[in-house]
Amino acid sequence: MSQPLAPIVSAEQPLAGRTILQIVPDLQSGGAERATVDVAEALSRVGARCLVASRGGRMVSELQSKGGVWAPFPAATKNPFAMALNSVQLARIIRDEGVDIVHARSRAPAWVAYYASRLTGAKLVTTYHSAYGGSSVIKQRYNAIMAAGDAVIAISEFAAQRIRDLHPESASRIVIVPRGADLRVFSPSAVGQRRVERLRAAWGVAPYDRVILLPSRLSARKGHVVLLEAVKRLIKEGFLDLRVVFVGDPHSDAFRGALETQIERAGLRDVVRLVGYCEDMPAAYLAAAVTVAPATEPEAFGRIAVEAQAMGAPAVISDIGAAPEIVLAPPQTPRHLATGWRTPPGDPVALAEAIAEALSMKASARDELALRARRNIEERFSVEEMQRRTLQVYERLLGL
């Protein structure tokens, strides 16, 4: 069973003066990277020192502004020989900096951290950020490192159950710590209309266009092609004012090229915008009529759904993985109490129907949905709660 989490009642700061090192491939964008920065902020707030070993990226400046220390490190490499050298190098950093805990958030860095922690005696935390699978014994062995920490953080009940199924020996070390949104940033009241208008203008959408937003890395499993099929149906049904905005870096140039070809073949060249990375996601959610996350494979969490609900934006996501834990929807929740929509993965017909329902809502119904969605996130998925629980994991490992 997962360990229960009791509230922190001490007025003291047990982690003050301690050093925690997080290791992640890079700091470009993504859920693991966002959690890395958020935890660094929490550690700084309680007087702890937080190093982040990474090859860097656009989030380094934010990390540093929140009290984290960037330690340039080739953490992204998957070359076995380079990883072996990295373990020795990381062990040296751990000794030199007096690191108490190493927190790994990806597989290759986790292998490096595992051996470095064993060389130095530092505690190891791993976070199970993805629904790691593996069709071969070698792949399964490679993925197993994410369940090898002295504490194993699962970011949803779905992820926790996956760890129990694949790595039953790790069951007693699992702690569920859902990711959270910064509700100060992801708040409708914090975003002025001019921010929204500037963003829509940058996207090349007219004031009367209704935007369907898919904010995710351009990758086959994120469901971009499924959305294209759904949009074709919606246009045939008379939704002629739609613009589709794909926000996110490409997983590869090859996939971006293939996606552009799909857009052309679908006759949607004038409808779809590939806008790349977005600096202002709170405004992006408000700029959209509906946000979709039509993943075709299970995901360990749903950051898009959390952020969209925090902004009171209608959200449609695939009904797999951790989705039922995040978006309240039928059949578990009556439609009048729902906070969004869940549809079967890979089903463009069901996706089109859900989008059409969201687009057809009257203003009062949309306002009520926004209130329910915001309340859902405030009660269950705040960044403060994620930070508190993560720091509590560190405290337990150190016997504080």
Backbone hydrogen bonds in HBPLUS format (Angstrom, degrees):
<---DONOR---> <-ACCEPTOR-->    atom                        ^
c    i                          cat <-CA-CA->   ^        H-A-AA   ^      H-
h    n   atom  resd res      DA  || num        DHA   H-A  angle D-A-AA Bond
n    s   type  num  typ     dist DA aas  dist angle  dist       angle   num
A0003-GLN N   A0174-ILE O   3.26 MM 171  6.65 163.8  2.29 165.6 165.4     1
A0016-ALA N   A0013-GLN O   3.08 MM   3  5.56 167.4  2.09 120.5 124.5     2
A0018-ARG N   A0015-LEU O   2.93 MM   3  5.37 162.2  1.97 137.5 139.4     3
A0017-GLY N   A0047-GLY O   2.95 MM  30  6.08 169.6  1.96 131.2 129.5     4
A0049-ARG N   A0018-ARG O   2.81 MM  31  6.12 170.1  1.82 164.9 168.4     5
A0100-ASP N   A0019-THR O   2.80 MM  81  5.57 166.9  1.81 152.2 156.1     6
A0020-ILE N   A0049-ARG O   2.86 MM  29  6.25 162.5  1.89 169.2 172.8     7
A0051-LEU N   A0020-ILE O   2.90 MM  31  6.29 156.7  1.95 153.1 160.5     8
A0021-LEU N   A0101-ILE O   2.89 MM  80  6.24 171.2  1.89 166.3 168.8     9
A0103-HIS N   A0021-LEU O   2.75 MM  82  6.12 160.1  1.78 154.1 159.3    10
A0022-GLN N   A0051-LEU O   2.82 MM  29  6.20 163.5  1.85 160.2 158.3    11
A0053-ALA N   A0022-GLN O   2.82 MM  31  6.26 151.7  1.90 162.4 167.6    12
A0023-ILE N   A0103-HIS O   2.88 MM  80  6.20 155.6  1.94 153.0 153.7    13
A0105-ARG N   A0023-ILE O   3.24 MM  82  6.47 155.0  2.31 176.1 174.3    14
A0024-VAL N   A0053-ALA O   3.23 MM  29  6.59 155.6  2.30 162.0 168.0    15
A0055-ARG N   A0025-PRO O   3.21 MM  30  6.40 175.4  2.21 141.3 142.7    16
A0027-LEU N   A0056-GLY O   2.91 MM  29  5.05 170.7  1.92 118.0 117.2    17
A0059-MET N   A0027-LEU O   2.80 MM  32  5.24 157.0  1.86 169.7 175.0    18
A0034-ARG N   A0030-GLY O   2.94 MM   4  6.13 155.9  1.99 147.7 155.1    19
A0035-ALA N   A0031-GLY O   2.96 MM   4  6.15 161.9  1.99 149.9 154.4    20
A0036-THR N   A0032-ALA O   2.97 MM   4  6.18 147.4  2.08 140.5 149.7    21
A0037-VAL N   A0033-GLU O   3.14 MM   4  6.49 158.9  2.18 152.0 155.2    22
A0038-ASP N   A0034-ARG O   2.98 MM   4  6.22 162.1  2.01 151.5 157.1    23
A0039-VAL N   A0035-ALA O   2.90 MM   4  6.03 159.9  1.94 151.3 155.7    24
A0040-ALA N   A0036-THR O   3.03 MM   4  6.20 153.7  2.10 143.2 151.0    25
A0041-GLU N   A0037-VAL O   3.00 MM   4  6.27 154.4  2.07 148.4 154.7    26
A0042-ALA N   A0038-ASP O   3.12 MM   4  6.45 155.4  2.18 142.7 148.9    27
A0043-LEU N   A0039-VAL O   2.90 MM   4  6.17 160.2  1.94 154.5 159.3    28
A0044-SER N   A0040-ALA O   3.01 MM   4  6.20 163.1  2.04 151.2 155.4    29
A0045-ARG N   A0041-GLU O   3.04 MM   4  6.23 150.2  2.13 144.8 153.1    30
A0046-VAL N   A0042-ALA O   3.27 MM   4  6.59 137.7  2.46 142.3 151.7    31
A0046-VAL N   A0043-LEU O   3.18 MM   3  5.38 133.1  2.41 100.0 111.6    32
A0048-ALA N   A0043-LEU O   2.88 MM   5  5.01 152.1  1.96 157.2 148.4    33
A0047-GLY N   A0044-SER O   3.16 MM   3  5.19 163.3  2.19 105.6 109.5    34
A0069-VAL N   A0050-CYS O   2.87 MM  19  6.11 150.6  1.96 158.7 167.3    35
A0052-VAL N   A0069-VAL O   2.81 MM  17  6.09 146.0  1.92 163.0 161.9    36
A0071-ALA N   A0052-VAL O   2.83 MM  19  5.64 179.4  1.83 140.5 140.5    37
A0054-SER N   A0071-ALA O   3.34 MM  17  6.51 150.3  2.43 139.5 146.4    38
A0073-PHE N   A0054-SER O   2.84 MM  19  4.81 151.9  1.92 118.7 122.3    39
A0060-VAL N   A0057-GLY O   3.20 MM   3  5.83 170.1  2.21 122.7 124.6    40
A0063-LEU N   A0059-MET O   2.95 MM   4  6.23 162.0  1.99 155.3 160.7    41
A0064-GLN N   A0060-VAL O   2.95 MM   4  6.22 164.1  1.98 156.5 159.7    42
A0065-SER N   A0061-SER O   2.96 MM   4  6.12 150.3  2.05 142.0 150.4    43
A0066-LYS N   A0062-GLU O   3.10 MM   4  6.29 131.0  2.35 143.5 155.1    44
A0066-LYS N   A0063-LEU O   3.15 MM   3  5.31 139.8  2.32  99.6 110.9    45
A0068-GLY N   A0063-LEU O   2.96 MM   5  5.20 151.5  2.04 152.8 143.6    46
A0067-GLY N   A0064-GLN O   3.21 MM   3  5.23 165.2  2.23 106.8 108.3    47
A0075-ALA N   A0073-PHE O   2.76 MM   2  5.48 141.7  1.90 104.6  93.7    48
A0083-MET N   A0079-ASN O   2.82 MM   4  6.03 153.9  1.89 159.5 168.4    49
A0084-ALA N   A0080-PRO O   3.03 MM   4  6.24 148.6  2.13 140.8 148.3    50
A0085-LEU N   A0081-PHE O   3.14 MM   4  6.48 159.0  2.19 146.9 151.9    51
A0086-ASN N   A0082-ALA O   2.82 MM   4  6.04 148.8  1.92 142.5 152.5    52
A0087-SER N   A0083-MET O   2.95 MM   4  6.24 143.8  2.09 144.5 152.7    53
A0088-VAL N   A0084-ALA O   3.42 MM   4  6.80 154.5  2.49 143.9 148.8    54
A0089-GLN N   A0085-LEU O   2.97 MM   4  6.28 161.6  2.01 151.4 157.1    55
A0090-LEU N   A0086-ASN O   2.70 MM   4  5.86 160.2  1.74 152.7 158.2    56
A0091-ALA N   A0087-SER O   2.94 MM   4  6.05 152.9  2.01 141.0 148.5    57
A0092-ARG N   A0088-VAL O   3.07 MM   4  6.35 147.3  2.18 142.0 150.4    58
A0093-ILE N   A0089-GLN O   3.08 MM   4  6.46 152.7  2.15 145.0 152.2    59
A0094-ILE N   A0090-LEU O   2.86 MM   4  6.15 160.4  1.90 153.3 158.7    60
A0095-ARG N   A0091-ALA O   3.02 MM   4  6.27 159.9  2.06 147.4 151.7    61
A0096-ASP N   A0092-ARG O   2.87 MM   4  6.03 171.1  1.88 154.0 157.1    62
A0097-GLU N   A0093-ILE O   2.86 MM   4  5.84 158.6  1.91 152.8 157.6    63
A0098-GLY N   A0094-ILE O   3.03 MM   4  5.74 114.3  2.48 133.0 145.6    64
A0099-VAL N   A0094-ILE O   2.99 MM   5  4.85 159.6  2.03 140.0 145.2    65
A0098-GLY N   A0095-ARG O   3.37 MM   3  5.22 152.1  2.45  96.7 104.7    66
A0123-LYS N   A0100-ASP O   3.12 MM  23  6.42 161.0  2.16 154.4 148.6    67
A0102-VAL N   A0123-LYS O   2.81 MM  21  6.18 163.8  1.84 161.7 164.9    68
A0125-VAL N   A0102-VAL O   2.82 MM  23  6.17 161.9  1.85 159.1 162.5    69
A0104-ALA N   A0125-VAL O   2.79 MM  21  6.22 154.1  1.86 169.0 164.9    70
A0127-THR N   A0104-ALA O   3.10 MM  23  6.57 147.5  2.21 161.8 169.8    71
A0110-ALA N   A0106-SER O   2.86 MM   4  5.84 136.7  2.04 141.9 155.4    72
A0110-ALA N   A0107-ARG O   3.01 MM   3  4.89 118.2  2.40  92.5 109.1    73
A0111-TRP N   A0107-ARG O   3.02 MM   4  6.39 149.6  2.12 156.7 162.9    74
A0112-VAL N   A0108-ALA O   3.25 MM   4  6.57 162.0  2.28 150.8 155.4    75
A0113-ALA N   A0109-PRO O   2.79 MM   4  5.99 161.3  1.82 148.8 154.6    76
A0114-TYR N   A0110-ALA O   2.78 MM   4  5.87 148.3  1.88 143.3 152.1    77
A0115-TYR N   A0111-TRP O   3.31 MM   4  6.56 168.4  2.32 151.4 151.2    78
A0116-ALA N   A0112-VAL O   3.03 MM   4  6.20 159.2  2.08 149.1 155.8    79
A0117-SER N   A0113-ALA O   2.80 MM   4  5.82 155.5  1.86 146.6 152.7    80
A0118-ARG N   A0114-TYR O   3.08 MM   4  6.30 148.2  2.19 141.1 149.8    81
A0119-LEU N   A0115-TYR O   2.99 MM   4  6.18 143.2  2.12 141.8 151.5    82
A0120-THR N   A0116-ALA O   3.15 MM   4  6.29 134.2  2.37 138.1 149.2    83
A0121-GLY N   A0117-SER O   2.75 MM   4  5.48 142.3  1.89 147.2 154.1    84
A0150-ASP N   A0124-LEU O   2.69 MM  26  5.34 138.8  1.85 137.6 150.1    85
A0126-THR N   A0151-ALA O   3.14 MM  25  6.61 160.3  2.18 160.9 166.8    86
A0153-ILE N   A0126-THR O   2.79 MM  27  6.14 163.7  1.82 165.5 165.9    87
A0129-HIS N   A0127-THR O   3.08 MM   2  5.70 120.2  2.45 108.7  92.6    88
A0128-TYR N   A0153-ILE O   2.79 MM  25  6.05 166.8  1.81 174.6 176.1    89
A0140-GLN N   A0136-SER O   2.93 MM   4  6.17 160.1  1.97 151.2 157.1    90
A0141-ARG N   A0137-VAL O   2.93 MM   4  6.12 153.0  2.00 145.6 152.8    91
A0142-TYR N   A0138-ILE O   2.93 MM   4  6.18 155.2  1.99 147.0 154.0    92
A0143-ASN N   A0139-LYS O   2.91 MM   4  6.17 158.5  1.96 151.3 156.5    93
A0144-ALA N   A0140-GLN O   2.99 MM   4  6.07 136.6  2.18 139.4 150.8    94
A0146-MET N   A0143-ASN O   3.06 MM   3  6.08 163.4  2.09 130.8 133.4    95
A0147-ALA N   A0144-ALA O   2.97 MM   3  5.56 164.7  1.99 119.2 124.3    96
A0148-ALA N   A0145-ILE O   3.05 MM   3  5.00 162.4  2.08 112.7 112.7    97
A0152-VAL N   A0173-ARG O   2.87 MM  21  5.67 175.6  1.87 145.4 144.2    98
A0175-VAL N   A0152-VAL O   2.92 MM  23  6.17 151.7  2.00 152.4 153.8    99
A0154-ALA N   A0175-VAL O   2.93 MM  21  6.07 159.7  1.97 141.3 147.8   100
A0177-VAL N   A0154-ALA O   2.83 MM  23  6.04 157.3  1.88 156.2 164.0   101
A0160-ALA N   A0156-SER O   3.01 MM   4  6.27 156.6  2.07 143.2 150.0   102
A0161-GLN N   A0157-GLU O   2.89 MM   4  6.12 159.8  1.93 152.5 156.8   103
A0162-ARG N   A0158-PHE O   3.00 MM   4  6.25 149.5  2.10 145.0 153.8   104
A0163-ILE N   A0159-ALA O   2.99 MM   4  6.30 153.3  2.06 149.5 156.0   105
A0164-ARG N   A0160-ALA O   2.98 MM   4  6.31 161.6  2.02 149.9 154.9   106
A0165-ASP N   A0161-GLN O   2.93 MM   4  6.12 154.0  2.00 145.8 152.6   107
A0166-LEU N   A0162-ARG O   2.94 MM   4  6.09 163.8  1.97 150.7 154.8   108
A0167-HIS N   A0163-ILE O   2.62 MM   4  5.30 155.9  1.67 150.8 158.1   109
A0170-SER N   A0167-HIS O   2.87 MM   3  5.66 166.0  1.89 128.5 133.3   110
A0171-ALA N   A0168-PRO O   3.21 MM   3  5.33 170.0  2.22 110.4 113.3   111
A0173-ARG N   A0170-SER O   2.91 MM   3  5.48 155.1  1.97 120.6 128.8   112
A0174-ILE N   A0171-ALA O   3.39 MM   3  5.56 171.1  2.39 109.4 111.5   113
A0181-ALA N   A0381-PHE O   2.93 MM 200  6.35 156.0  1.99 154.8 148.2   114
A0383-VAL N   A0181-ALA O   2.87 MM 202  4.86 138.5  2.04 132.6 124.5   115
A0185-VAL N   A0182-ASP O   3.03 MM   3  5.51 130.4  2.29 109.0 120.7   116
A0186-PHE N   A0182-ASP O   2.77 MM   4  5.93 177.1  1.77 166.8 165.9   117
A0190-ALA N   A0187-SER O   2.91 MM   3  5.32 153.5  1.98 114.2 122.7   118
A0191-VAL N   A0188-PRO O   3.30 MM   3  5.59 167.9  2.32 110.5 114.0   119
A0195-ARG N   A0192-GLY O   3.17 MM   3  5.60 131.5  2.42 107.0 118.1   120
A0197-GLU N   A0193-GLN O   2.93 MM   4  6.21 163.2  1.96 155.3 159.9   121
A0198-ARG N   A0194-ARG O   2.90 MM   4  6.02 160.8  1.94 148.0 152.8   122
A0199-LEU N   A0195-ARG O   3.11 MM   4  6.27 157.0  2.16 143.8 149.9   123
A0200-ARG N   A0196-VAL O   2.99 MM   4  6.26 165.7  2.01 154.9 158.5   124
A0201-ALA N   A0197-GLU O   2.97 MM   4  6.13 156.1  2.02 146.9 153.7   125
A0202-ALA N   A0198-ARG O   2.95 MM   4  6.19 151.9  2.03 143.7 151.5   126
A0203-TRP N   A0199-LEU O   2.97 MM   4  6.27 141.7  2.12 145.3 156.1   127
A0204-GLY N   A0200-ARG O   3.08 MM   4  6.29 118.0  2.49 134.6 150.0   128
A0205-VAL N   A0200-ARG O   3.14 MM   5  5.60 176.1  2.14 153.7 154.4   129
A0204-GLY N   A0201-ALA O   3.03 MM   3  5.02 144.1  2.17  97.0 108.1   130
A0209-ASP N   A0206-ALA O   3.05 MM   3  5.24 156.5  2.11 109.3 116.7   131
A0210-ARG N   A0241-ASP O   2.80 MM  31  5.91 170.2  1.81 158.2 161.5   132
A0243-ARG N   A0210-ARG O   2.89 MM  33  6.03 145.9  2.01 149.9 148.9   133
A0289-ALA N   A0211-VAL O   2.81 MM  78  5.30 149.4  1.90 135.0 145.0   134
A0290-VAL N   A0211-VAL O   3.35 MM  79  6.82 152.0  2.44 160.9 163.4   135
A0212-ILE N   A0243-ARG O   2.82 MM  31  6.18 157.1  1.87 153.3 159.8   136
A0245-VAL N   A0212-ILE O   2.93 MM  33  6.22 164.1  1.95 154.8 158.6   137
A0213-LEU N   A0290-VAL O   2.97 MM  77  6.35 165.3  1.99 158.2 161.4   138
A0292-VAL N   A0213-LEU O   2.81 MM  79  6.10 166.8  1.83 168.1 169.7   139
A0214-LEU N   A0245-VAL O   2.97 MM  31  6.24 169.0  1.98 164.7 163.4   140
A0247-VAL N   A0214-LEU O   3.06 MM  33  6.18 155.9  2.12 132.0 139.7   141
A0216-SER N   A0247-VAL O   2.79 MM  31  6.02 124.0  2.11 164.8 171.4   142
A0218-LEU N   A0249-ASP O   2.90 MM  31  6.08 156.8  1.95 136.5 144.0   143
A0251-HIS N   A0218-LEU O   2.77 MM  33  5.43 157.3  1.82 143.7 143.3   144
A0222-LYS N   A0219-SER O   3.05 MM   3  5.52 161.4  2.09 116.6 122.6   145
A0296-THR N   A0221-ARG O   2.90 MM  75  5.18 161.0  1.94 136.1 142.0   146
A0227-LEU N   A0223-GLY O   3.13 MM   4  6.43 155.8  2.19 151.2 157.1   147
A0228-LEU N   A0224-HIS O   3.05 MM   4  6.42 151.6  2.14 145.3 153.1   148
A0229-GLU N   A0225-VAL O   3.16 MM   4  6.50 156.9  2.22 148.9 153.4   149
A0230-ALA N   A0226-VAL O   3.04 MM   4  6.35 154.4  2.11 146.1 153.6   150
A0231-VAL N   A0227-LEU O   2.84 MM   4  6.07 157.4  1.89 156.7 162.3   151
A0232-LYS N   A0228-LEU O   3.06 MM   4  6.32 153.9  2.13 147.2 153.7   152
A0233-ARG N   A0229-GLU O   3.30 MM   4  6.60 153.4  2.38 143.2 149.0   153
A0234-LEU N   A0230-ALA O   3.01 MM   4  6.35 156.5  2.07 146.9 153.8   154
A0235-ILE N   A0231-VAL O   2.93 MM   4  6.15 161.3  1.96 156.8 160.2   155
A0236-LYS N   A0232-LYS O   3.17 MM   4  6.39 156.7  2.23 142.6 148.7   156
A0237-GLU N   A0233-ARG O   2.98 MM   4  6.26 135.7  2.18 143.0 155.7   157
A0237-GLU N   A0234-LEU O   3.07 MM   3  4.97 126.8  2.37  91.6 106.1   158
A0239-PHE N   A0234-LEU O   3.01 MM   5  5.50 164.5  2.04 148.5 143.7   159
A0238-GLY N   A0235-ILE O   3.04 MM   3  5.20 160.9  2.08 106.0 111.3   160
A0240-LEU N   A0238-GLY O   3.02 MM   2  5.52 122.5  2.37 107.8  91.7   161
A0244-VAL N   A0271-VAL O   2.90 MM  27  5.98 153.3  1.97 133.9 142.8   162
A0273-ARG N   A0244-VAL O   2.69 MM  29  6.08 149.6  1.78 160.6 171.4   163
A0246-PHE N   A0273-ARG O   2.80 MM  27  6.07 171.2  1.81 175.3 178.4   164
A0275-VAL N   A0246-PHE O   3.14 MM  29  6.27 155.1  2.20 153.6 161.2   165
A0248-GLY N   A0276-GLY O   2.81 MM  28  4.66 149.4  1.90 105.5 111.7   166
A0256-ARG N   A0252-SER O   3.17 MM   4  6.48 163.5  2.19 149.1 153.5   167
A0257-GLY N   A0253-ASP O   2.95 MM   4  6.15 160.6  1.99 148.3 153.4   168
A0258-ALA N   A0254-ALA O   2.96 MM   4  6.21 156.2  2.02 145.7 152.3   169
A0259-LEU N   A0255-PHE O   2.81 MM   4  6.01 155.2  1.87 153.0 159.9   170
A0260-GLU N   A0256-ARG O   2.91 MM   4  6.17 158.5  1.96 151.7 157.0   171
A0261-THR N   A0257-GLY O   3.05 MM   4  6.31 148.2  2.16 142.0 150.6   172
A0262-GLN N   A0258-ALA O   2.98 MM   4  6.31 151.8  2.06 143.8 151.3   173
A0263-ILE N   A0259-LEU O   2.91 MM   4  6.21 156.4  1.96 152.6 158.9   174
A0264-GLU N   A0260-GLU O   3.05 MM   4  6.26 157.0  2.10 143.2 148.9   175
A0265-ARG N   A0261-THR O   2.94 MM   4  6.20 164.7  1.97 153.2 157.1   176
A0266-ALA N   A0262-GLN O   2.94 MM   4  6.07 145.5  2.06 144.9 154.2   177
A0268-LEU N   A0263-ILE O   3.03 MM   5  5.33 167.3  2.05 163.9 160.0   178
A0267-GLY N   A0264-GLU O   3.05 MM   3  5.23 157.2  2.10 105.9 113.0   179
A0271-VAL N   A0268-LEU O   2.93 MM   3  4.97 150.2  2.02 104.6 114.3   180
A0272-VAL N   A0268-LEU O   3.01 MM   4  6.04 158.0  2.06 170.9 169.0   181
A0284-ALA N   A0280-ASP O   3.09 MM   4  6.36 145.9  2.21 141.2 151.6   182
A0285-TYR N   A0281-MET O   3.04 MM   4  6.33 156.2  2.10 160.0 161.8   183
A0286-LEU N   A0282-PRO O   3.39 MM   4  6.69 155.0  2.46 141.3 147.6   184
A0287-ALA N   A0283-ALA O   2.85 MM   4  6.02 133.3  2.06 143.6 157.4   185
A0287-ALA N   A0284-ALA O   3.15 MM   3  4.95 127.5  2.44  90.1 104.3   186
A0288-ALA N   A0285-TYR O   3.35 MM   3  5.39 153.9  2.43  97.9 105.4   187
A0291-THR N   A0314-PRO O   2.88 MM  23  6.16 169.6  1.89 160.1 163.3   188
A0316-VAL N   A0291-THR O   2.86 MM  25  6.29 153.2  1.93 156.5 165.5   189
A0293-ALA N   A0316-VAL O   2.84 MM  23  6.32 147.4  1.95 155.4 161.1   190
A0318-SER N   A0293-ALA O   3.18 MM  25  6.53 148.6  2.28 150.1 141.2   191
A0322-ALA N   A0299-GLU O   3.10 MM  23  6.30 150.0  2.19 165.4 174.1   192
A0306-VAL N   A0302-GLY O   3.10 MM   4  6.43 153.4  2.17 151.2 159.1   193
A0307-GLU N   A0303-ARG O   2.94 MM   4  6.16 172.5  1.94 158.2 159.3   194
A0308-ALA N   A0304-ILE O   2.87 MM   4  5.98 166.6  1.88 154.6 159.0   195
A0309-GLN N   A0305-ALA O   3.06 MM   4  6.05 162.6  2.10 140.0 145.0   196
A0310-ALA N   A0306-VAL O   2.94 MM   4  6.14 153.7  2.01 147.3 155.4   197
A0311-MET N   A0307-GLU O   3.09 MM   4  6.37 140.3  2.25 143.0 152.9   198
A0311-MET N   A0308-ALA O   3.09 MM   3  5.16 127.3  2.38  96.0 109.6   199
A0313-ALA N   A0308-ALA O   2.90 MM   5  5.15 162.9  1.92 154.0 148.3   200
A0312-GLY N   A0309-GLN O   2.87 MM   3  4.80 155.6  1.93 102.1 109.8   201
A0341-TRP N   A0315-ALA O   2.92 MM  26  6.29 157.5  1.97 158.1 163.8   202
A0317-ILE N   A0341-TRP O   2.97 MM  24  6.36 163.5  2.00 150.8 151.6   203
A0343-THR N   A0317-ILE O   2.97 MM  26  6.35 150.5  2.06 145.7 154.9   204
A0319-ASP N   A0343-THR O   2.74 MM  24  5.24 155.8  1.79 144.0 144.4   205
A0323-ALA N   A0320-ILE O   3.18 MM   3  5.74 161.8  2.21 136.8 136.6   206
A0325-GLU N   A0322-ALA O   2.93 MM   3  5.51 146.6  2.04 120.4 130.5   207
A0326-ILE N   A0323-ALA O   2.95 MM   3  5.31 151.7  2.03 113.5 122.2   208
A0327-VAL N   A0323-ALA O   3.05 MM   4  6.07 167.8  2.07 172.9 175.6   209
A0339-THR N   A0328-LEU O   2.78 MM  11  5.17 158.0  1.83 141.2 146.3   210
A0333-THR N   A0329-ALA O   3.15 MM   4  4.93 152.1  2.24 109.8 112.9   211
A0337-LEU N   A0334-PRO O   2.88 MM   3  5.40 157.0  1.94 117.7 125.5   212
A0338-ALA N   A0335-ARG O   3.16 MM   3  4.96 161.6  2.19 101.7 107.4   213
A0351-LEU N   A0347-ASP O   3.04 MM   4  6.22 157.9  2.09 150.6 157.8   214
A0352-ALA N   A0348-PRO O   2.87 MM   4  5.93 157.5  1.92 140.3 146.0   215
A0353-GLU N   A0349-VAL O   3.01 MM   4  6.28 154.9  2.07 147.2 154.2   216
A0354-ALA N   A0350-ALA O   3.02 MM   4  6.25 158.0  2.06 148.7 153.8   217
A0355-ILE N   A0351-LEU O   2.97 MM   4  6.20 164.0  1.99 153.4 158.0   218
A0356-ALA N   A0352-ALA O   2.89 MM   4  6.01 160.5  1.93 147.5 153.3   219
A0357-GLU N   A0353-GLU O   2.99 MM   4  6.22 152.2  2.07 142.8 150.1   220
A0358-ALA N   A0354-ALA O   2.97 MM   4  6.27 157.2  2.03 148.3 154.4   221
A0359-LEU N   A0355-ILE O   2.84 MM   4  6.08 159.7  1.88 155.1 160.8   222
A0360-SER N   A0356-ALA O   2.99 MM   4  6.04 133.4  2.21 139.6 151.3   223
A0361-MET N   A0358-ALA O   3.44 MM   3  5.55 169.0  2.45 105.8 108.6   224
A0366-ARG N   A0362-LYS O   2.93 MM   4  6.19 157.3  1.99 157.8 165.2   225
A0367-ASP N   A0363-ALA O   2.94 MM   4  6.16 155.9  2.00 148.8 155.1   226
A0368-GLU N   A0364-SER O   3.01 MM   4  6.26 155.2  2.08 145.9 152.3   227
A0369-LEU N   A0365-ALA O   2.96 MM   4  6.18 157.6  2.01 146.0 152.1   228
A0370-ALA N   A0366-ARG O   2.92 MM   4  6.15 157.3  1.98 148.3 154.4   229
A0371-LEU N   A0367-ASP O   3.09 MM   4  6.36 154.0  2.16 146.0 151.9   230
A0372-ARG N   A0368-GLU O   3.07 MM   4  6.35 161.7  2.11 150.6 155.2   231
A0373-ALA N   A0369-LEU O   2.85 MM   4  6.02 164.2  1.88 156.2 160.9   232
A0374-ARG N   A0370-ALA O   2.96 MM   4  6.05 166.2  1.98 148.5 152.4   233
A0375-ARG N   A0371-LEU O   3.03 MM   4  6.14 162.0  2.06 145.9 151.1   234
A0376-ASN N   A0372-ARG O   2.95 MM   4  6.15 152.4  2.03 146.7 154.3   235
A0377-ILE N   A0373-ALA O   3.21 MM   4  6.56 153.7  2.29 150.0 155.2   236
A0378-GLU N   A0374-ARG O   2.94 MM   4  6.18 166.2  1.96 155.5 159.9   237
A0379-GLU N   A0375-ARG O   3.01 MM   4  6.09 155.9  2.07 149.5 154.6   238
A0380-ARG N   A0376-ASN O   3.24 MM   4  6.22 134.7  2.46 133.7 144.5   239
A0380-ARG N   A0377-ILE O   3.21 MM   3  5.20 130.6  2.47  95.9 108.8   240
A0381-PHE N   A0377-ILE O   2.77 MM   4  4.83 161.8  1.80 137.5 142.1   241
A0386-MET N   A0382-SER O   3.25 MM   4  6.62 158.2  2.30 145.3 151.2   242
A0387-GLN N   A0383-VAL O   2.85 MM   4  6.08 161.4  1.89 154.2 159.0   243
A0388-ARG N   A0384-GLU O   2.91 MM   4  6.08 162.9  1.94 146.3 151.3   244
A0389-ARG N   A0385-GLU O   3.00 MM   4  6.13 166.2  2.02 150.3 153.6   245
A0390-THR N   A0386-MET O   3.02 MM   4  6.13 156.4  2.08 146.4 153.1   246
A0391-LEU N   A0387-GLN O   2.98 MM   4  6.16 168.1  1.99 156.8 159.6   247
A0392-GLN N   A0388-ARG O   3.01 MM   4  6.18 142.7  2.15 139.5 150.4   248
A0393-VAL N   A0389-ARG O   3.05 MM   4  6.38 142.4  2.19 141.7 150.7   249
A0393-VAL N   A0390-THR O   3.07 MM   3  5.11 123.0  2.41  95.6 109.8   250
A0394-TYR N   A0390-THR O   3.18 MM   4  6.61 156.5  2.24 149.2 154.5   251
A0395-GLU N   A0391-LEU O   2.95 MM   4  6.23 161.9  1.98 149.0 153.8   252
A0396-ARG N   A0392-GLN O   3.03 MM   4  6.22 158.3  2.08 147.2 152.1   253
A0397-LEU N   A0393-VAL O   3.09 MM   4  6.36 161.0  2.13 151.9 156.6   254
A0398-LEU N   A0394-TYR O   3.09 MM   4  6.34 148.0  2.19 149.4 158.1   255
A0400-LEU N   A0395-GLU O   2.87 MM   5  5.02 169.7  1.88 152.0 150.4   256
A0399-GLY N   A0396-ARG O   3.09 MM   3  4.94 156.6  2.14  99.6 106.7   257
